Amino acid sequence: FDGASALAHVETQVGFGPRVPGTAGHSAQLSWMIDLLEDHAPEVVADTFTHVTTAGDSLELTNVMARFAPEQGRRIVILAHWDTRPTSDQAPDSADHSIPVPGANDGASGTAVLLTLAPLLGEVPPPLGVDLLFVDGEDFGPGVEDMLLGARHYAQTVSDGERPVYGLLLDMVGDAQPSFPVEQISAQFANPVVQKVWRAAERLGFREYFPTAVGPPVTDDHVPLIENSIPTANLIDFTYGPNNSYWHTPQDTPDKLSAGTLGMVGQVVVELIYSGG
């Protein structure tokens, strides 16, 4: 797994501009992702759906899934959100709140890891079915009723024949100063998945960056999957910048990320998959 390639994918995404539903950057990234994935995956599915927000706005959203070893009955799903937040609601200066988030870490990092996995999975068939799922509408907001939209849609519509045995969510996985404690909701509802992932990290010598201490709960894309009986762990570093000061601000830019961190996360996912899931 090449962390430098993943970082280049982050930079490409941020270069599209904000990936807010309905914007040019959103459309450009969707086309780019599909083209890239179709070069490597046996099956690529773009699932477009509509969500009407609490403000009455209609959003056209698209989940993208790349399926590897589609003939395998036992499957796992690895997911990340590819959209970005339309406002910098956590910026210390209220004048910046109307600025869309660049989304280098919060959006592009998990997507970049999945996109970097695709050529590897295409070249070396995995020992079980692997679905790479790029969910849309995770970060629209401002409230949770208008967030996690793609994950909810997937969890409610996945067919029994394609239903994974478990999931792994990658969110904010590129911080140059990484720490991935166990997220609390994952520990409570997907502990067997947590054990698989953190043991894979330990086998690779990354225990320092994957402490087994349980951190705070994070309402994220794993929650709709858990609610629909797909145990899913959230791999997230929610200490992004001093006092999490880069999250949902204009400071969420590629210079805050590290190819080393992205490479480490990618290696853990590769170890998880090729050790049999």
C-alpha positions as CSV (number, residue, x, y, z in Angstrom):
1,F,0.0,0.0,0.0
2,D,1.5,3.3,-1.1
3,G,0.8,6.2,1.3
4,A,2.2,8.7,-1.2
5,S,-0.4,7.7,-3.8
6,A,-3.1,8.1,-1.2
7,L,-1.9,11.6,-0.3
8,A,-1.9,12.4,-4.0
9,H,-5.5,11.3,-4.1
10,V,-6.2,13.7,-1.2
11,E,-4.7,16.6,-3.1
12,T,-6.7,15.7,-6.3
13,Q,-9.9,15.8,-4.3
14,V,-9.2,19.1,-2.6
15,G,-8.2,20.4,-6.0
16,F,-11.8,19.9,-7.2
17,G,-12.9,22.4,-4.7
18,P,-15.7,21.8,-2.1
19,R,-17.5,18.4,-2.8
20,V,-20.8,19.7,-1.5
21,P,-23.8,18.1,-3.2
22,G,-25.0,20.2,-6.2
23,T,-21.6,21.8,-6.8
24,A,-19.2,21.5,-9.7
25,G,-16.6,19.9,-7.4
26,H,-19.0,17.2,-6.3
27,S,-19.8,16.3,-9.9
28,A,-16.1,16.4,-10.9
29,Q,-15.1,14.1,-8.1
30,L,-17.9,11.6,-8.8
31,S,-16.9,11.2,-12.4
32,W,-13.2,10.9,-11.4
33,M,-13.9,8.2,-8.8
34,I,-16.0,6.1,-11.1
35,D,-13.4,6.3,-13.9
36,L,-10.6,5.2,-11.5
37,L,-12.6,2.4,-10.0
38,E,-13.8,1.0,-13.3
39,D,-10.1,0.4,-14.2
40,H,-9.7,-2.0,-11.3
41,A,-13.0,-3.4,-10.0
42,P,-15.0,-6.2,-11.6
43,E,-18.2,-4.3,-10.6
44,V,-18.8,-0.6,-10.0
45,V,-22.3,0.6,-9.1
46,A,-23.4,4.2,-8.8
47,D,-26.5,4.5,-6.7
48,T,-28.2,7.9,-7.1
49,F,-30.9,8.9,-4.7
50,T,-32.7,12.1,-3.5
51,H,-32.9,13.5,0.0
52,V,-35.1,16.5,1.0
53,T,-33.5,18.4,3.9
54,T,-35.3,19.8,6.8
55,A,-35.0,23.2,5.1
56,G,-36.8,21.9,2.1
57,D,-33.8,21.6,-0.3
58,S,-33.6,18.6,-2.6
59,L,-30.2,17.0,-2.7
60,E,-29.2,14.6,-5.4
61,L,-26.7,12.2,-3.8
62,T,-24.7,9.2,-5.1
63,N,-23.2,6.3,-3.3
64,V,-20.5,4.5,-5.3
65,M,-19.6,0.9,-4.6
66,A,-16.7,-1.1,-6.1
67,R,-17.1,-4.8,-5.6
68,F,-14.1,-7.2,-5.5
69,A,-14.5,-11.0,-5.6
70,P,-18.2,-10.5,-6.3
71,E,-18.8,-14.2,-6.5
72,Q,-17.8,-14.6,-2.8
73,G,-20.8,-15.1,-0.4
74,R,-18.9,-13.9,2.6
75,R,-18.3,-10.2,2.2
76,I,-17.1,-7.2,4.2
77,V,-17.7,-3.5,3.5
78,I,-15.1,-0.8,3.9
79,L,-16.6,2.7,3.7
80,A,-15.7,6.4,3.7
81,H,-17.6,9.5,2.9
82,W,-16.6,11.5,-0.1
83,D,-18.6,14.7,0.3
84,T,-17.6,17.7,2.3
85,R,-19.4,20.1,4.7
86,P,-20.9,23.2,3.1
87,T,-19.9,25.4,6.1
88,S,-17.0,25.8,8.4
89,D,-19.2,25.8,11.5
90,Q,-16.3,25.2,13.9
91,A,-14.1,28.0,12.7
92,P,-13.2,30.3,15.6
93,D,-14.0,33.4,13.5
94,S,-17.7,33.6,12.8
95,A,-16.9,35.4,9.5
96,D,-15.4,32.1,8.3
97,H,-18.5,30.0,9.0
98,S,-19.9,30.5,5.5
99,I,-16.7,29.1,3.9
100,P,-17.1,25.4,2.7
101,V,-14.6,23.0,4.4
102,P,-11.7,22.0,2.1
103,G,-12.2,18.4,3.5
104,A,-8.6,17.1,3.2
105,N,-8.9,14.9,6.3
106,D,-12.7,15.0,6.8
107,G,-13.7,13.3,3.6
108,A,-10.7,13.0,1.3
109,S,-8.5,10.9,3.6
110,G,-10.7,7.9,3.9
111,T,-11.8,8.1,0.3
112,A,-8.1,8.3,-0.7
113,V,-7.3,5.1,1.2
114,L,-10.1,3.3,-0.5
115,L,-9.1,4.5,-3.9
116,T,-5.5,3.4,-3.3
117,L,-6.8,0.0,-2.2
118,A,-8.7,-0.6,-5.5
119,P,-5.7,-1.3,-7.8
120,L,-4.3,-3.7,-5.2
121,L,-7.6,-5.6,-4.8
122,G,-7.9,-5.7,-8.5
123,E,-4.4,-7.2,-9.0
124,V,-4.5,-9.7,-6.0
125,P,-8.0,-11.1,-5.6
126,P,-8.9,-11.0,-1.9
127,P,-9.8,-14.2,0.0
128,L,-13.3,-12.9,0.7
129,G,-15.7,-10.5,-0.9
130,V,-14.7,-6.8,-0.4
131,D,-17.0,-3.9,-1.1
132,L,-15.5,-0.5,-1.2
133,L,-18.3,1.9,-0.5
134,F,-18.0,5.7,-1.0
135,V,-21.0,7.3,0.7
136,D,-22.4,10.7,-0.1
137,G,-24.2,13.2,2.1
138,E,-22.4,12.4,5.4
139,D,-21.5,15.9,6.2
140,F,-24.3,18.1,4.8
141,G,-26.0,19.2,8.0
142,P,-26.1,21.3,9.9
143,G,-28.0,18.8,12.1
144,V,-27.8,15.0,12.2
145,E,-31.1,14.6,10.5
146,D,-29.4,15.9,7.3
147,M,-26.2,13.9,7.8
148,L,-25.1,10.3,7.4
149,L,-27.4,10.2,4.4
150,G,-25.5,7.8,2.1
151,A,-24.8,5.4,5.0
152,R,-28.5,5.3,5.9
153,H,-29.5,4.7,2.3
154,Y,-27.0,1.9,1.9
155,A,-28.0,0.2,5.2
156,Q,-31.7,0.4,4.4
157,T,-31.4,-0.9,0.8
158,V,-28.6,-3.5,0.8
159,S,-29.9,-6.8,-0.5
160,D,-29.7,-10.0,1.5
161,G,-27.4,-11.5,-1.1
162,E,-24.9,-8.6,-0.9
163,R,-25.2,-8.0,2.9
164,P,-21.7,-7.9,4.5
165,V,-20.9,-9.8,7.7
166,Y,-19.3,-6.6,9.0
167,G,-18.1,-3.1,8.1
168,L,-15.1,-0.9,8.7
169,L,-15.5,2.9,8.4
170,L,-12.5,5.1,7.7
171,D,-13.0,8.8,8.7
172,M,-10.3,11.4,9.4
173,V,-7.5,9.0,8.9
174,G,-4.7,11.2,7.6
175,D,-3.6,13.4,10.5
176,A,0.2,13.9,10.5
177,Q,0.1,13.2,14.3
178,P,-2.1,10.0,14.4
179,S,-3.8,8.4,17.3
180,F,-6.6,5.9,16.8
181,P,-8.2,4.9,20.1
182,V,-11.2,2.7,20.0
183,E,-14.4,4.7,19.3
184,Q,-17.0,4.1,22.0
185,I,-20.0,3.1,19.8
186,S,-17.8,0.7,18.0
187,A,-16.6,-0.8,21.2
188,Q,-20.2,-1.3,22.4
189,F,-21.8,-2.6,19.3
190,A,-19.0,-4.0,17.1
191,N,-16.4,-5.2,19.5
192,P,-15.4,-8.3,17.4
193,V,-14.7,-6.0,14.5
194,V,-12.7,-3.7,16.7
195,Q,-10.6,-6.7,17.9
196,K,-9.9,-7.8,14.3
197,V,-8.7,-4.3,13.2
198,W,-6.6,-3.4,16.3
199,R,-5.0,-6.9,16.3
200,A,-4.1,-6.3,12.6
201,A,-2.5,-3.1,13.6
202,E,-0.6,-4.7,16.4
203,R,0.8,-7.5,14.1
204,L,2.2,-4.7,11.9
205,G,3.9,-3.0,14.8
206,F,1.5,0.0,15.0
207,R,0.3,-0.5,18.5
208,E,1.6,2.9,19.6
209,Y,-0.8,4.5,17.2
210,F,-3.7,2.2,17.9
211,P,-4.3,2.3,21.7
212,T,-6.9,-0.1,23.0
213,A,-8.3,2.6,25.4
214,V,-11.9,3.5,24.5
215,G,-12.3,7.1,23.5
216,P,-15.5,9.2,23.2
217,P,-18.5,8.2,21.1
218,V,-18.7,9.7,17.6
219,T,-22.0,9.8,15.7
220,D,-20.8,8.8,12.3
221,D,-21.5,6.6,9.2
222,H,-21.1,3.4,11.2
223,V,-24.2,4.1,13.2
224,P,-26.8,3.5,10.5
225,L,-25.1,0.2,9.6
226,I,-25.1,-0.9,13.2
227,E,-28.8,0.0,13.5
228,N,-29.5,-2.3,10.6
229,S,-27.6,-5.2,12.1
230,I,-24.3,-4.8,10.3
231,P,-21.6,-4.5,13.0
232,T,-19.3,-1.8,11.9
233,A,-16.2,-0.2,13.6
234,N,-15.2,3.4,13.1
235,L,-11.5,4.0,12.6
236,I,-11.2,7.7,13.4
237,D,-8.6,10.1,14.7
238,F,-10.8,12.8,16.3
239,T,-7.9,14.9,17.6
240,Y,-7.1,16.8,14.5
241,G,-4.9,19.8,15.3
242,P,-4.5,21.4,18.7
243,N,-7.8,20.7,20.5
244,N,-9.3,19.4,17.3
245,S,-9.0,22.9,15.9
246,Y,-8.8,21.9,12.2
247,W,-12.1,20.0,12.1
248,H,-14.9,21.7,10.2
249,T,-12.7,24.8,9.5
250,P,-10.9,26.2,6.5
251,Q,-7.7,24.7,8.0
252,D,-8.6,21.2,6.9
253,T,-6.0,21.2,4.1
254,P,-3.6,18.7,2.7
255,D,-0.5,20.1,4.4
256,K,-2.0,18.9,7.7
257,L,-1.9,15.3,6.5
258,S,0.9,12.7,6.2
259,A,1.6,10.0,3.6
260,G,3.0,8.0,6.5
261,T,-0.3,8.0,8.3
262,L,-2.3,7.2,5.2
263,G,0.1,4.4,4.4
264,M,-0.2,3.0,7.9
265,V,-4.0,2.9,7.8
266,G,-3.9,1.4,4.4
267,Q,-1.5,-1.4,5.5
268,V,-3.8,-2.2,8.4
269,V,-6.8,-2.6,6.1
270,V,-4.7,-4.7,3.7
271,E,-3.6,-6.9,6.6
272,L,-7.3,-7.2,7.8
273,I,-8.4,-8.3,4.3
274,Y,-5.7,-10.7,3.3
275,S,-5.5,-12.4,6.7
276,G,-9.0,-13.6,5.8
277,G,-11.1,-10.7,7.2
